[in-house]
């Protein structure tokens, strides 16, 4: 009876360690996925016109998001790169849209 209990406890411990290891590996892969691309620190000179077309001035963070959208990134890709939830990207996209005229053609 005691041998069975010891066997079950050691098996439970081994399964727990395996689960924790798997979770840690997936977490590290998820965190590392967004770090492969470097964010632009300054606005490149090739895209200045879209920033001047805004009715209200864009913040530096809004410019970074807009540059990522101009590169054709999806909301999920932007959320991985910026290390935020997709809901935050949708909110930022909405706030950027509000700063441009209604009929302005944005890249998203």
TIPASE-231998 format. One record per residue (C-alpha): residue in three letters; x, y, z. Coordinates in steps of 0.05 Angstrom, whole numbers, padded with zeros to 5 digits, always signed. Layout:
// residues N
AlaXYZ/...
This chain:
// residues 108
Unk+00000+00000+00000/Unk+00056+00049+00019/Unk+00093+00031-00046/Unk+00032+00050-00087/Unk+00025+00117-00052/Unk+00098+00133-00063/Unk+00092+00113-00136/Unk+00031+00157-00146/Unk+00064+00217-00111/Unk+00127+00211-00152/Unk+00085+00204-00216/Unk+00045+00266-00197/Unk+00109+00305-00184/Unk+00138+00284-00251/Unk+00075+00305-00288/Unk+00074+00372-00251/Unk+00146+00386-00270/Unk+00131+00368-00343/Unk+00071+00415-00345/Unk+00111+00472-00314/Unk+00168+00461-00363/Unk+00120+00462-00422/Unk+00086+00525-00398/Unk+00153+00559-00387/Unk+00178+00540-00457/Unk+00114+00566-00490/Unk+00117+00630-00450/Unk+00189+00643-00470/Unk+00173+00630-00543/Unk+00114+00677-00539/Unk+00155+00733-00506/Unk+00212+00722-00556/Unk+00167+00724-00617/Unk+00156+00799-00613/Unk+00229+00816-00600/Unk+00252+00792-00668/Unk+00232+00859-00700/Unk+00259+00925-00677/Unk+00213+00984-00671/Unk+00232+01048-00706/Unk+00257+01100-00657/Unk+00244+01158-00703/Unk+00198+01169-00762/Unk+00234+01150-00826/Unk+00236+01205-00878/Unk+00200+01161-00929/Unk+00133+01166-00893/Unk+00127+01239-00871/Unk+00065+01258-00910/Unk+00015+01213-00874/Unk+00036+01243-00807/Unk+00024+01313-00832/Unk-00045+01296-00858/Unk-00072+01284-00788/Unk-00120+01337-00762/Unk-00091+01330-00692/Unk-00018+01315-00678/Unk+00002+01242-00669/Unk+00042+01219-00609/Unk+00106+01180-00620/Unk+00071+01116-00598/Unk+00015+01128-00648/Unk+00067+01138-00702/Unk+00100+01072-00685/Unk+00033+01036-00689/Unk+00017+01070-00754/Unk+00084+01051-00783/Unk+00072+00978-00765/Unk+00004+00981-00799/Unk+00035+01013-00860/Unk+00083+00953-00864/Unk+00021+00909-00871/Unk+00022+00879-00802/Unk-00043+00850-00774/Unk-00070+00867-00705/Unk-00043+00802-00677/Unk+00026+00815-00705/Unk+00026+00886-00677/Unk+00004+00861-00609/Unk+00062+00812-00608/Unk+00113+00865-00629/Unk+00088+00917-00580/Unk+00077+00866-00524/Unk+00005+00887-00512/Unk-00063+00853-00517/Unk-00099+00856-00585/Unk-00154+00897-00552/Unk-00102+00952-00538/Unk-00083+00951-00612/Unk-00156+00959-00632/Unk-00162+01018-00584/Unk-00099+01051-00611/Unk-00124+01040-00683/Unk-00190+01074-00664/Unk-00153+01133-00632/Unk-00109+01141-00694/Unk-00170+01140-00739/Unk-00202+01196-00698/Unk-00142+01242-00712/Unk-00151+01238-00788/Unk-00206+01266-00832/Unk-00267+01220-00841/Unk-00253+01203-00914/Unk-00178+01192-00906/Unk-00152+01125-00931/Unk-00112+01094-00874/Unk-00072+01029-00883/Unk-00120+00989-00838/
